[in-house]
Structure formats: structure tokens, C-alpha cells
Amino acid sequence: MLNKKFQIAVFGLGYIGLPTAALFAKNGFSVVGVDINPEIVEAINQGRSPILEPGLDELVKDVVSAGNLSATTDGLEAGKNSKVMVVIVPTPIDENNKSDLRAVKSACETISKTLKKDDLVIIESTIPPKTCENIIIPLLENSGLSASDDFGLVYTPERALPNNTLHEMTHNARVIGGINNKSVDQAASIYEKITNGKIIRVKDLITAEMVKLMENTYRDTNIALANELAIICENLGIDAIEAINAANHHPRVNIHTPGPGVGGHCLSIDPYFIVEMAERKGSKAELIKTARMINESMPLHVVKLVEDSLKDIRKPIDDSTIGILGIAYKGNVADTRETPAVPLINILKNRGATVKANDPYVPSTNIESLGAIPVNFQEALSCDCVILITDHELYKNITPDDIKNRVFICTRPILNPEDFRKKGVIFKGVGRF
Ligand SMILES: NC(=O)c1ccc[n+]([C@@H]2O[C@H](COP(=O)([O-])OP(=O)(O)OC[C@H]3O[C@@H](n4cnc5c(N)ncnc54)[C@H](O)[C@@H]3O)[C@@H](O)[C@H]2O)c1
């Protein structure tokens, strides 16, 4: 069993890597964080979190000032002095929806150069099934050491939810699959120091890889079902939100919430990792692909709602200003990765609209780089048509009088359509009738 005296090196200090490193450090481990971005490294060494996440700034400040966490761009130096290396680097998809594993490969190449006998490598990045076997083990064995005999390896997926990351990391169950029992035991002895959640041991590396992908594919597919039901309900004159809420009282039903599309670094990407490997092995993964297609088409559906509403007031879209409320992919976060707001902005602009956007969490420069004109809340509300995309807390207080030009597309079920309609606002929403 490993004790707390050794150093852990965490490769990748982003949304998941930094809180993980900080929690290891808080629980008495000596932690060095490695990131290729010198600005991130500098901020952490100054005791600041570059990521907006409740509680993280204070935690980073505490563990850095206590000397338990430091950061560096020098992965070789960090690896040399560490017994455990944790990889939490990004794993996006490319333009063909295939996994881009360059960061994982690069981190593992660095680790292989300083890997020592009895070291443990922990992979947390989300990866397609068989990545440990086909890519990571051969890269680590470039060290001249043999996986299992000389060094340990586990895969343990992270499930923390942004905006509640620290709570989830310290309470969620932790799934661990490894190359051998010794690796799993060692990893379990580390993670049980930071989480009260159950440690769930699975048979091997590939099972653990698949667990993460199944979870997010379940959610993405369920959201696609909700979106499809919502569009059908709109056409049938049914309020889908009311119907879904009622259906979910069935003890074995949990239909998710329809919306403008699925964003973020997980749900909109991870199902493609299953598709990629399934197709390579001759399986079709048709339901998973269809779900992705439905969710990716939702911004187009929102544009249809906009056009229908503008038609009601005889305003051509190419002569309209559109005010988007919320660019982040979900409420109360600043994360815009894969946000459905971006395809929405692009379609609206292609149709000739002037697109303005407000987001209390996202800096104006980011809004601009995503294609919209950044404006304050009031200016967004004064556009010809207002589209609510993100369920930020602030937006839950919007009243009919706030919608200056009386056209409101509310893609999240956070406001009551009737409150707006009885005050003369044209109110449309995904699944709302
Ligand atoms: N964000 C989430 O909610 C979430 C949840 C569960 C799992 N994950 C998975 O965790 C992994 C990391 O995601 P994230 O959201 O933390 O990403 P992120 O983009 O926020 O952070 C990744 C960090 O890794 C750094 N990096 C890139 N290449 C590196 C290298 N070779 N060596 C060292 N650092 C490197 C980047 O500079 C960045 O700071 C991904 O595989 C993701 O799918 C993310």
C-alpha cells in the first residue's frame, strides 16, 4: 500500500486536473502539477485558481501556501521525483468526430522518460475503449519497463459536475480498473483519502474506460429522446415539459430535459468515442449516432422557432437584431466548450440577423471570439427577439416587461410561458405549447 510520503504528479491542470491535484494536496500528499500552459502554472504558484469553480480559489491558496501543491511546465522533473503520475489532459474530437489523443500521448511520452520500477500511472482523461491497451501501455513501455511486472497502471474516470466539482470529487463513487490487483489497491488507497464515495473495482482497464463512456452516452441519448419528444409535442400542441414532469412520477422513468442542444467537454464528445471503436470492430452504434444527430440539430430547431415568431410580427430575420442570453453551455458556469450557442449564432448570422449576446460569466472577448456582439443584459433584452440559451440563475428572474419587443424564445424550462403570454409576449420554447 502507498503511504502519503511520496509525491504525486498530476499532468493537466484544467477543470478536472487542478481540483484533483488540490484535493490530493489538501489530504496530505505532496503534489506537483504539470501543465504545458505557463500562465496556468504561474497563477497556481501564486496561489490562484485560473478556473472559476466554487471553493477552488481558496483551496488552491491554502494548499500552495502550505507547500503541498506547486506547479511546473517541466514534466520530466516532476516525473523524476514522483511515485504516482496522474494524467488528466484534454481528449477532444477532430473534425471527423474521431478522438484526438495527442495530449494523452504527449503526457505519456513524457512520463515514460522518467518512469521507475514500482511507479503507478493513473489515467483519468476520458478515452475510447482499448486506449490503455493499444496506445498508453506501449508508450509507457518505451521506458524499457514492463507494464504490470515493473510499473502499475489504472484507469479511473472522473464524473464531477462543473460548478459542484469539489463536492462531487469528495463524495462520488470512484470506478477503478487496472492492469493488476496491486495497481487497483494502490490507486484505491489514494482515492479513498479524497472521496467518501464507494470505490468500485472493475475487472480490467477496458471495463473502466467503457463505464465513463456509457454514463455520458446514456445521458446524451436520453436528452436526444427528450428533444425528439419535445419537437413532436410542439407539433401536437402539447406542453412537453408538463408531460415529462408528469411522466417522471412513474417510479422507473427519468426522461431528461429538452433544450437548445448539448454542450460541454463530455456529453457532446464521449459518445463519439464509442462510435469510433464500435465501427472499427464492425458494430453500428446507430442509436448513439442518431442521438448525437438530434442533439446537434437543436440549434437549427431554435432558429425555426425564431423565424416563426418573427413572422408573427412580420419582421424579416435579415432585418432583425437577436439578443442571446447565455453563451455558456450550462447554467452558472463560464465554460463555453461545445456550447450550442455557437452553431445558433452562426445560423442566425447566415440568415442575415445581427446577433448580440449577454453572459454574466463569460468575458466579452470570448463572446466576441464566438461570433456575437457582446452586450449588457438590458441591451440583449431590447433586441427584436430575445433567445434564452443558458439557465443562469440571473435569468430566472426575467419578467414579461423585460422583453421589450415582445418576442421571447426560452429554450430552458425555467420560466412559465403563461406568465408571458398573458402579458402579450410571443413566447416559444423547446417543447413548449
Ligand atoms: N470538464 C469536465 O467536466 C470533465 C468531467 C469528467 C472528465 N473529464 C475529462 O478530463 C480530461 C480533462 O478535461 P478538463 O475539462 O480538465 O480539460 P481542460 O482543457 O480544462 O484542462 C486540460 C489541461 O491540460 C493541459 N495540457 C494539455 N496537454 C498537456 C500535456 N501534454 N501535459 C500537461 N498538461 C497538458 C492544458 O493546458 C489544460 O490546462 C478530459 O479527458 C475530459 O474529457 C472532464
The ligand as an ORCA input file, in Angstrom:
! r2SCAN-3c Opt
* xyz 0 1
  N     -14.580     19.100    -17.529
  C     -15.334     18.094    -17.116
  O     -16.424     18.311    -16.641
  C     -14.839     16.658    -17.195
  C     -15.517     15.701    -16.442
  C     -15.071     14.396    -16.483
  C     -13.976     14.049    -17.270
  N     -13.334     14.996    -17.997
  C     -12.178     14.575    -18.797
  O     -10.994     15.006    -18.133
  C      -9.999     15.352    -19.103
  C      -9.526     16.764    -18.864
  O     -10.626     17.633    -19.046
  P     -10.632     19.115    -18.496
  O     -12.033     19.586    -18.639
  O      -9.957     19.183    -17.183
  O      -9.697     19.793    -19.617
  P      -9.092     21.272    -19.625
  O      -8.964     21.661    -21.039
  O      -9.846     22.138    -18.661
  O      -7.643     21.094    -18.981
  C      -6.652     20.322    -19.510
  C      -5.296     20.929    -19.145
  O      -4.291     20.046    -19.655
  C      -3.217     20.858    -20.142
  N      -2.420     20.026    -21.065
  C      -2.629     19.750    -22.375
  N      -1.684     18.898    -22.830
  C      -0.858     18.633    -21.772
  C       0.311     17.836    -21.609
  N       0.794     17.110    -22.617
  N       0.901     17.826    -20.395
  C       0.418     18.558    -19.354
  N      -0.696     19.332    -19.467
  C      -1.313     19.368    -20.650
  C      -3.913     22.031    -20.787
  O      -3.040     23.137    -20.913
  C      -5.058     22.283    -19.784
  O      -4.696     23.217    -18.797
  C     -10.651     15.132    -20.485
  O     -10.333     13.875    -20.977
  C     -12.132     15.215    -20.166
  O     -12.899     14.503    -21.088
  C     -13.727     16.298    -17.959
*
